Amino acid sequence: MQSNHSFLSTVNPVMKLLAHLLAMGCLMAISDPKTTFIIWLFALSIGVVLGGWNMKYLVTRLVPYLLFFILVFWMMAAFGKGDHTVWKWAWFHITEESLRNGLTIAFRMLGFVTFGLLFTSTTDLTAFMMSLIHQCRMSPKWAYGMLAGFRFIPLFQSELKQMKAAHKIRGYKQKNSWKAFMRYALPLFTQGVRKSERLAIAMEARGFTGTRERTYYHIISTSWIDYMYLFLIGISVFMCIYFV
């Protein structure tokens, strides 16, 4: 997760997550494809207007999910049940009820993806962990542990690329996927254990004990903008449910 320096990046991460979870919870309770579609468009408009999304980002991030949208819609529509038949051929039986359910579930999936991307593309990982400590009263041990774990992911990816390049130079050919997995997993696991031990020693040397009574370089607080964003998301979703 990395912030894109848009307006949404200034919203408190926990309040933003709460607002998006509220919208996702409402999506799970909706069975009307029209309402689900409007809520998805609402999330998409937030990303374009407030989230700093451009056409390139939409193409690279959302277009791949359209394939899943088509697959989910087809599976629900072609193999669903209902009384009002629209089209039938061989084992395919499309009804009005199955079309309705297919569109609802497919748009619901796109809504989940869009709200998830709204959060991950506009939220800094460190700010999110600090917000969990200050607003949700999470233990610093858990927060800093998760933060260190997320930081290790790109390191493991770069080390895996280096190992593959080194094996390729030495003429290693991947014939068995299980053997290749073991060949890469053991060195990565060993390096991960070494790095975690070094990180633990460094944190202890700097006086980290995991207690709540400590000072922070960055203190994440809430403002009226955060509560207004939560209120606007909630009232907009409920208006779509009751007035559409």
Secondary structure as a PSIPRED ss2 file (coil, helix, strand):
# PSIPRED VFORMAT (PSIPRED V4.0)

   1 M C   1.000  0.000  0.000
   2 Q C   1.000  0.000  0.000
   3 S C   1.000  0.000  0.000
   4 N C   1.000  0.000  0.000
   5 H C   1.000  0.000  0.000
   6 S C   1.000  0.000  0.000
   7 F C   1.000  0.000  0.000
   8 L H   0.000  1.000  0.000
   9 S H   0.000  1.000  0.000
  10 T H   0.000  1.000  0.000
  11 V C   1.000  0.000  0.000
  12 N C   1.000  0.000  0.000
  13 P H   0.000  1.000  0.000
  14 V H   0.000  1.000  0.000
  15 M H   0.000  1.000  0.000
  16 K H   0.000  1.000  0.000
  17 L H   0.000  1.000  0.000
  18 L H   0.000  1.000  0.000
  19 A H   0.000  1.000  0.000
  20 H H   0.000  1.000  0.000
  21 L H   0.000  1.000  0.000
  22 L H   0.000  1.000  0.000
  23 A H   0.000  1.000  0.000
  24 M H   0.000  1.000  0.000
  25 G H   0.000  1.000  0.000
  26 C H   0.000  1.000  0.000
  27 L H   0.000  1.000  0.000
  28 M H   0.000  1.000  0.000
  29 A H   0.000  1.000  0.000
  30 I C   1.000  0.000  0.000
  31 S C   1.000  0.000  0.000
  32 D C   1.000  0.000  0.000
  33 P H   0.000  1.000  0.000
  34 K H   0.000  1.000  0.000
  35 T H   0.000  1.000  0.000
  36 T H   0.000  1.000  0.000
  37 F H   0.000  1.000  0.000
  38 I H   0.000  1.000  0.000
  39 I H   0.000  1.000  0.000
  40 W H   0.000  1.000  0.000
  41 L H   0.000  1.000  0.000
  42 F H   0.000  1.000  0.000
  43 A H   0.000  1.000  0.000
  44 L H   0.000  1.000  0.000
  45 S H   0.000  1.000  0.000
  46 I H   0.000  1.000  0.000
  47 G H   0.000  1.000  0.000
  48 V H   0.000  1.000  0.000
  49 V H   0.000  1.000  0.000
  50 L C   1.000  0.000  0.000
  51 G C   1.000  0.000  0.000
  52 G C   1.000  0.000  0.000
  53 W C   1.000  0.000  0.000
  54 N C   1.000  0.000  0.000
  55 M H   0.000  1.000  0.000
  56 K H   0.000  1.000  0.000
  57 Y H   0.000  1.000  0.000
  58 L H   0.000  1.000  0.000
  59 V H   0.000  1.000  0.000
  60 T H   0.000  1.000  0.000
  61 R H   0.000  1.000  0.000
  62 L C   1.000  0.000  0.000
  63 V H   0.000  1.000  0.000
  64 P H   0.000  1.000  0.000
  65 Y H   0.000  1.000  0.000
  66 L H   0.000  1.000  0.000
  67 L H   0.000  1.000  0.000
  68 F H   0.000  1.000  0.000
  69 F H   0.000  1.000  0.000
  70 I H   0.000  1.000  0.000
  71 L H   0.000  1.000  0.000
  72 V H   0.000  1.000  0.000
  73 F H   0.000  1.000  0.000
  74 W H   0.000  1.000  0.000
  75 M H   0.000  1.000  0.000
  76 M H   0.000  1.000  0.000
  77 A H   0.000  1.000  0.000
  78 A H   0.000  1.000  0.000
  79 F C   1.000  0.000  0.000
  80 G C   1.000  0.000  0.000
  81 K C   1.000  0.000  0.000
  82 G C   1.000  0.000  0.000
  83 D C   1.000  0.000  0.000
  84 H C   1.000  0.000  0.000
  85 T E   0.000  0.000  1.000
  86 V E   0.000  0.000  1.000
  87 W E   0.000  0.000  1.000
  88 K E   0.000  0.000  1.000
  89 W E   0.000  0.000  1.000
  90 A C   1.000  0.000  0.000
  91 W C   1.000  0.000  0.000
  92 F E   0.000  0.000  1.000
  93 H E   0.000  0.000  1.000
  94 I E   0.000  0.000  1.000
  95 T E   0.000  0.000  1.000
  96 E H   0.000  1.000  0.000
  97 E H   0.000  1.000  0.000
  98 S H   0.000  1.000  0.000
  99 L H   0.000  1.000  0.000
 100 R H   0.000  1.000  0.000
 101 N H   0.000  1.000  0.000
 102 G H   0.000  1.000  0.000
 103 L H   0.000  1.000  0.000
 104 T H   0.000  1.000  0.000
 105 I H   0.000  1.000  0.000
 106 A H   0.000  1.000  0.000
 107 F H   0.000  1.000  0.000
 108 R H   0.000  1.000  0.000
 109 M H   0.000  1.000  0.000
 110 L H   0.000  1.000  0.000
 111 G H   0.000  1.000  0.000
 112 F H   0.000  1.000  0.000
 113 V H   0.000  1.000  0.000
 114 T H   0.000  1.000  0.000
 115 F H   0.000  1.000  0.000
 116 G H   0.000  1.000  0.000
 117 L H   0.000  1.000  0.000
 118 L H   0.000  1.000  0.000
 119 F H   0.000  1.000  0.000
 120 T H   0.000  1.000  0.000
 121 S C   1.000  0.000  0.000
 122 T C   1.000  0.000  0.000
 123 T C   1.000  0.000  0.000
 124 D C   1.000  0.000  0.000
 125 L H   0.000  1.000  0.000
 126 T H   0.000  1.000  0.000
 127 A H   0.000  1.000  0.000
 128 F H   0.000  1.000  0.000
 129 M H   0.000  1.000  0.000
 130 M H   0.000  1.000  0.000
 131 S H   0.000  1.000  0.000
 132 L H   0.000  1.000  0.000
 133 I H   0.000  1.000  0.000
 134 H H   0.000  1.000  0.000
 135 Q C   1.000  0.000  0.000
 136 C C   1.000  0.000  0.000
 137 R C   1.000  0.000  0.000
 138 M C   1.000  0.000  0.000
 139 S C   1.000  0.000  0.000
 140 P H   0.000  1.000  0.000
 141 K H   0.000  1.000  0.000
 142 W H   0.000  1.000  0.000
 143 A H   0.000  1.000  0.000
 144 Y H   0.000  1.000  0.000
 145 G H   0.000  1.000  0.000
 146 M H   0.000  1.000  0.000
 147 L H   0.000  1.000  0.000
 148 A H   0.000  1.000  0.000
 149 G H   0.000  1.000  0.000
 150 F H   0.000  1.000  0.000
 151 R H   0.000  1.000  0.000
 152 F H   0.000  1.000  0.000
 153 I H   0.000  1.000  0.000
 154 P H   0.000  1.000  0.000
 155 L H   0.000  1.000  0.000
 156 F H   0.000  1.000  0.000
 157 Q H   0.000  1.000  0.000
 158 S H   0.000  1.000  0.000
 159 E H   0.000  1.000  0.000
 160 L H   0.000  1.000  0.000
 161 K H   0.000  1.000  0.000
 162 Q H   0.000  1.000  0.000
 163 M H   0.000  1.000  0.000
 164 K H   0.000  1.000  0.000
 165 A H   0.000  1.000  0.000
 166 A H   0.000  1.000  0.000
 167 H H   0.000  1.000  0.000
 168 K H   0.000  1.000  0.000
 169 I H   0.000  1.000  0.000
 170 R C   1.000  0.000  0.000
 171 G C   1.000  0.000  0.000
 172 Y C   1.000  0.000  0.000
 173 K C   1.000  0.000  0.000
 174 Q C   1.000  0.000  0.000
 175 K C   1.000  0.000  0.000
 176 N C   1.000  0.000  0.000
 177 S H   0.000  1.000  0.000
 178 W H   0.000  1.000  0.000
 179 K H   0.000  1.000  0.000
 180 A H   0.000  1.000  0.000
 181 F H   0.000  1.000  0.000
 182 M H   0.000  1.000  0.000
 183 R H   0.000  1.000  0.000
 184 Y H   0.000  1.000  0.000
 185 A H   0.000  1.000  0.000
 186 L H   0.000  1.000  0.000
 187 P H   0.000  1.000  0.000
 188 L H   0.000  1.000  0.000
 189 F H   0.000  1.000  0.000
 190 T H   0.000  1.000  0.000
 191 Q H   0.000  1.000  0.000
 192 G H   0.000  1.000  0.000
 193 V H   0.000  1.000  0.000
 194 R H   0.000  1.000  0.000
 195 K H   0.000  1.000  0.000
 196 S H   0.000  1.000  0.000
 197 E H   0.000  1.000  0.000
 198 R H   0.000  1.000  0.000
 199 L H   0.000  1.000  0.000
 200 A H   0.000  1.000  0.000
 201 I H   0.000  1.000  0.000
 202 A H   0.000  1.000  0.000
 203 M H   0.000  1.000  0.000
 204 E H   0.000  1.000  0.000
 205 A H   0.000  1.000  0.000
 206 R C   1.000  0.000  0.000
 207 G C   1.000  0.000  0.000
 208 F C   1.000  0.000  0.000
 209 T C   1.000  0.000  0.000
 210 G C   1.000  0.000  0.000
 211 T C   1.000  0.000  0.000
 212 R C   1.000  0.000  0.000
 213 E C   1.000  0.000  0.000
 214 R C   1.000  0.000  0.000
 215 T C   1.000  0.000  0.000
 216 Y C   1.000  0.000  0.000
 217 Y C   1.000  0.000  0.000
 218 H C   1.000  0.000  0.000
 219 I C   1.000  0.000  0.000
 220 I C   1.000  0.000  0.000
 221 S C   1.000  0.000  0.000
 222 T C   1.000  0.000  0.000
 223 S C   1.000  0.000  0.000
 224 W H   0.000  1.000  0.000
 225 I H   0.000  1.000  0.000
 226 D H   0.000  1.000  0.000
 227 Y H   0.000  1.000  0.000
 228 M H   0.000  1.000  0.000
 229 Y H   0.000  1.000  0.000
 230 L H   0.000  1.000  0.000
 231 F H   0.000  1.000  0.000
 232 L H   0.000  1.000  0.000
 233 I H   0.000  1.000  0.000
 234 G H   0.000  1.000  0.000
 235 I H   0.000  1.000  0.000
 236 S H   0.000  1.000  0.000
 237 V H   0.000  1.000  0.000
 238 F H   0.000  1.000  0.000
 239 M H   0.000  1.000  0.000
 240 C H   0.000  1.000  0.000
 241 I H   0.000  1.000  0.000
 242 Y H   0.000  1.000  0.000
 243 F H   0.000  1.000  0.000
 244 V C   1.000  0.000  0.000
